[in-house]
Amino acid sequence: MPYFDAASSAPLHPVARQALQASLDEGWADPARLYREGRRAALLLDAARETAAEAVGCRLDELVFTSSGTRAVHSGIAGVLSGRRRVGSHLVLSAVEHSSVFHSAAALEAAGGSFTEVPVDRTGAVDPSAYDRALRPDTALACLQSANHEVGTEQPVVETAGICAEAGVPLLVDAAQSLGWGPVPGRWSLLTASAHKWGGPAGVGLLAVRKGVRFAPQGPVDERESGRAAGFENIPAIVAAAASLRAVRAEAEAEAERLRALVNRIRTAVPELVPDVEVVGDPVRRLPHLVTFSCLYVDGETVLHELDRAGFSVSSGSSCTSSTLTPSHVLKAMGVLTEGNIRVSLPARTTEEEVGRFLDVLPGVVAEVRERLGAPAAPAPSAEPRASLVVDALGRRCPIPVIELAKVIGEVPVGGTVTVLSDDEAARLDIPAWCTMREQEYVGEEPADRGSAYVVRRLL
């Protein structure tokens, strides 16, 4: 069964499994103790730190291991905000950061601080000059991911880090998605990552803090991990994380070339095989193993279930899921279609045959879901077009408002309008995206007694 969700968690690398099993016998003792079992455990921990620091590109005493990538982000942000509290309590972050960064920003705001979101373009990339404009005299920290977890777009870290450094503002880089592919260049100040993203075990994160960055650990601290990550180190998992990072780095160049070719095949084939699809993310500056696309007129959750039944494990940033009725903040920030969103992230050793089978199965799955939802094959022309129509989609969730719009657009003449009444949050994004894909004019959103009224003018 092909697993195509490596961006969520990569399968355990064979080297990680071997290192984990071996270190279970040697790394169980307390590395802070002076007897031989403790010294043996300390040697394993020191060797893992050396390997990880080499991969990150930092000094040994700049890197600590945490219990997860999320914990590394929270600890990194909180530590700098506290250490630089005399400067101010303002945080700058991109609109497409991982949710852990937004959770930290919300905590800052609740404590009386503030933050500024830097917008992204339609590919999901920031403009470094926008960071320059967002920095203020009271900015304590800026955050920017190295590559996006939902659409794969790589960010201009080098340029942004340079701008922040010139302004005297530390930059924290979330490298969870990219560290397995190579080091993060530039003058960054802090870096975080998560082992299970590159094929290491879950429960191990990395936090690197450059010398010279004012940093005050928050919460109860102890003597372990330079006081930045309290608690007994999980040495077997840390050893496995470091060993697998070294292994994937050794394979990265060849594997990136191979997976990029497979992803290019998907990016090219999906729009040809499935009508009304938008491939999102930067087509060039992107992670080699990840591709995301959105399909009109389908329920993303249902597509995921049907693909799972067909033997393919994929992910989605669609608003149409059981866990949330709000669109992905990444897709929302990009201004792209959110309904029917599918993220395919290929793990190492994915084969041509597996990708071929996926492309064989996908068109039938999407067509079946569209038929089930009553999606139109094409706008139906009307014998007696009316100048305007109102579609009541109140109480109906994505993708129904867009489906109802598509059904009736042919019933108004060119220049006529269709007003869609909807209280679904996704409609605010998906109706304008539909207009872009169908080359119709999105007039705008108007207030309504319930929900909102979305006005579309027919151009074709």
N, C-alpha and C positions, 0 to 999 in steps of 0.2 A: 504494500500500500504506500504510494508515494507521499511523503511528508513535505509539503511546500510552505512551511511557516517558520523558517529558520530565523526570521527577524524577531519573532516572539521568544523562541528558545531553540538553539541549535542542538541537534542530537549529540550525545556525549562522544567526544573524539576518542578513538581507540587508545591514544597515548594517555588521555586523562583517566580512562578506566584502569590502565596498567599502573599509572602512578598512584592513583587512589588506593588500589588494592595493596600495593607495596608499602605505602606510607601508613596504612592502618596498623601495620605491625611495628613501625618504627617511630611514628609521630604522635603517639597517644599521650605521652607524658607532658608535664608542665615545662615549657621552654624557659621559664624564669628560674627554675631550680638548678642547683649546681651538681647534683649527682648525674651519673652517666646517662640515665634515660632522659633526663631533662636536657643535658648537653646535646644528645643525639637529636631530640626534637628541635632544639634551638638551631642546630646546623641545618636541618631541613627547612625551617622557617627562613633562615638567612639566605639560603640558596634560592628559595622561591622568590624572595624579595629582590634578589639580585637579577634574576631572570625577568621578573615583571618590570623592574626599573629600566632595564636595558630596552625592553620592548616599548615602554612609554617614552623613554628618552629623558629620564630625570635621575637625580642622585638617589642613592639608597635611603638616605635619611629624609627624603622628601616624600616617600611613598609609604602608605599604610594600607592594610587590608581591612575591609569592613564586611558586615554581614550581608550586604547586597549593593547593587548599583544605586537603588533608590536611597538607601541609607548613606551612601557616599555623597549623593547630591545634597540631601538634607543637611548632612554634617558640614559639607563644604560651604554651602550658602550661609548657614547659621554661624559658622566659625568666622567667616570674613565679615559678615554684617556686624558681629559683636566686636571683632578686632578693629574695625574701622568706624565704630559708632561715633567717634568725634568728627569724622568727615560728614556723616549724614546717614540717613536710612532710606535711600532711594536705590531701587534695583532696576536694571534694564535687561530685558529678555526678548527673544523673538516670539512671534505669535504662533510658532509651530513647535515650541519646545515640548519635551516629554512632560507628562502630567506631574511628575515629581517636582519639576521646577515651578509649575503653577501652584502646587500645594504649598511650597515654600513661600512663594510670593503672596499667597492668600494669608498665610500666617504672619508675614511681615506687615501686611496691610491691617490685619486685626490688631496688631500691637502698636499701631499708630504710624507705621512707615508707608511708603508708596512705591509703585512700580510703573514702568512704561513698557508697553508692548511695541516692538518694532514690526511693522507690517512686512509681508512677503509678496512677491509677484505671483503670477499664475503658475509658475513652475515650483513654487515653494521656497525660493531663495530670497535671502535678504539682500538689500543694498547696503554695503558697508558705510556709505555716507549717511544712511539713516541712523546707524548707531552713533555716529559722530554728532548728529543733531539731537539725539535722545539723551546724551550724557549731560549731566548738570554738575554744578559745584558740590552738591550734596550726594552725588552718586557714589555709593560704597562698592558696588559690584555690578558687573555685566555678565550675562550668560548667553552662550550660543552653542548649539549642538554641532558636531562635526558633520553629521549626515542625518537626514530625517528618517525616523523609524516607520513612517507610513507610506511615503512615496519614494524614498531613496535619494532625494536631492542632496547633493553635497553643498555645504555652506562655505562662503569665502572666509575661512577662519584666519588665514594669514593676514589678509587686509584688515579685518576687524580687530584682530589682536594688536596689530600695529597702531591702529587708531586709539584703542584703549590704553595701550602702553604710553603713547605720547601724552594722553590726558591724565596719566597717573591712576587709572582705574583698573583693578585686576579683572581679568576675563576668565571665567570658569567655562571649560569646554566639556560637554557631555559627549564622550567618545564611545558610548555603549555599542553603537552599530558599526563603527568603523575600525576600532582598535585591532581587531583580528586581521584586517586587511593591510595595516601599516601604521606607522607612527603619525601623530598629528603634528604638522609643522607649525611654525609661527611662535610668537612671543606670548603664548598663553601663560596664565598664572596658576590656575588649578585645572585638574583634569580628573574626570570620573569615568568608570567603566564597570561592566558586569560580566563575570566569567561565563555565565550560561549563554551569552550571546555569541561567543566564539567556539563553543563546544566544550567548555569546562563545566564543572558541576554548579548547580544552583547554590546560592547562599554565600557567594564570595564576590565582593566588590573591591574596586581599587579607588583610592583617593590620593592624588599627588598634589602637594602644595609647595610651590617654588619657594626657595629661600628669599627672604625679604618681604613676603606677603604677610601683612598683619593678620594674625589668626588666633582666635580665642575659642577653644572648644566649649561647646554648650552642653549642659546637663551634667550628671555625675560622671567623673572621669577617674581613671586609675592609671597605673604605670604602664599598661600595655599599649602597644602601637602609638608611642609618643604621646599618649594621653588623648588621642583623637578617635579611638574606637575601643570603647571599654569592653571588657569581657574576655574570656578564654578563647584564644585563637583556634579555629578549626583547621589544624595543621594538615591533615590528610587532604581536605578539600582545597586548601590553599596551594599545596604542592601540586595537586592535579590541575588546578587552574593555571599555574605558571607553566607547567610542562606542556599543557595543551596550547597555551598561547605561543610558546616557542615553536611548537609543531605546526600550527596553522600558519604562522608567519613564514615558515620555511616553504610551505606549499602555496602561499598566497598569490604569487605572481602567475604561476601556471593555472591555478584554479580560477583566479579572477578572469583570465583570458577565456577559459573554457565556459564558465558560467555566463560571462557577458554575451558570448555568442548565442547561448540558449535563451537568455532574456531578450536579446534582439530578435530572435525568432518569434518569441511570444508577442513582443511589441508590434511586430509587423503583421503577424498572422491574425491576431484577435480582431482588429478592425475589419479585416477582409472576411472573416468567418462569421462574425456576429454584427448585425446592423445596429446602429445607434449606440456606439461605444466611444467613450472618451478615455484615451490613455493619458494619465496624469504624471506629473513630475518632470524634471529636467531630462531631456533625451540624451544628453552628453555627460554633464557633470552629475553623476549618480553612482550609487553603489552598484557593483557588478552583478549582484545576485538577486536584485529586487525589481519587480515591476508591478504597478498598480493601475487598474482601469475601472471605470464605472459604466454600468449598463443602464440605459433608460428602461423604464417600465417594469422593473423587477424589484422584488423584495430581497434585500441583501442576505437576510438571515436564511430565507428559504433556499437561495442559491447555494449558500454554504452547506446547508443540510443535504441538498441533492448531490453536490460534489462529494461530500463525505460518503454518502451511500454508494457513489460510483468509485470510491477508493482514493479520493484526493483530499488532503488536509490543507486548507488555505485559510486566510484571515480576511477581515473586512474592517473598514473604517466607516461603513454605512450607518446612517441613523436608524435604519430598519433592523434593529436587533432587540432581543428580549431584555438586554441589560440596560439599554438607554433609548430614549426617544428623542434625544438631541443629537444633531449631526456631529461628526468628528471635528474637533476644533482645528485640526490641520487642514482638512478639506474646506472647511468654512473660511479659514484665513486665506486660502488660495483662491477662493471664489469659483471652485469647480463643482461638477456634478457630485452629489453625495449618495444618491440612491444607487442600489445595486453595485456597491463598491467591492472590488476583489483585490486583495494583495497576495501576490505570489512571491515568496522569497525562498530561493532554492538552496538547500544545504549542500555541503561538499559531496562530491561523487554522484550528484544527480545525473541521470543518463539522457541521451537523445531520445531513447525509446519512451522514457517516462514523460518527457515533455510532449512528444508526439501523441501519446495516448490522452494526455490532458487536452490538447487542442482538438482531438477527435471528439471528446466527450462534451466539452464546454458549449458548443453551439446548440446541441440538443437540450441541454439543461436549461439554458437561458430561454430558448424558444418554448419549452414546456411551462416554465414559470410565467412567462408573458401570456401564454394562452390561458393559463389558470386564472390570471388576474384580469383578463379581458382587454389586454393592451391592443391598440390598433396596429395593423400592419403598415398603414399609411393614412394620412389625413383624408377623410372621406369628403368629396365635394358635395355641395348641396344644390339641388335644382333651383331653390328659391333662397339665396343667401340673405341673411338678416344683418343689418348694420352693426349690431352688437348683441352679445349673449352674456348671460351670467350663469356660471357653473357653481352649484352649491356642493362643496366638498367638506363642509364642516363636520368634525367628528371622525374624519377618515384620515388614515395615516399614509405616509410615504409607502409606495409611489402612486397611490390612487389620485391625488390632486393633479399630478402631471399627466397621468393616463387620461383623466376626464378632459383635461385641456386639449390633449392631442386628438381626442375623438371628435371634438366640435370645431377645431380651428378652421376646417374646410367649410363650415356652415356660415361663415361670415365672408364678405367680399374682401378683396385686397384693400387695405385701409381701414377695415372694420376692426372691432375690438372684442376680446373675450375677457371677462372679469371672473377670476377664480376666487371664491370665498373659501378660506381655509384657516384652521387654527392649529395646523401642524407646523412645528418650528422648521422642519426640513423644507417646506414649500418656499420659504424666504430665500433659500439658496438654489433649490432645484428648478424652480420656474424660470429665473433668469438664465440658469445654465442650459435649460431646454431651449430657450429662445436663441442663445448663441449657437447651439448645435443645429437648430432648424432654420437659422437665418430669419428669425422673426424679431420684432421689436418689443423689448420689455419696457413698458411705459413707466411702471413704478408700483409702489405699494401705497394703498390708501386705507384709512381707518374704516372699520366696520363695526356693526353692533356686537358681533362676536368674531374673534380672530381678526384677520386682515383681508383686504381685497387686493388681489394682484392683477394688474391690467396688462394685457398683451395685445399688440396691434399686429394684424396679419400683413406681411410684406410680400409673400410668395403664394 
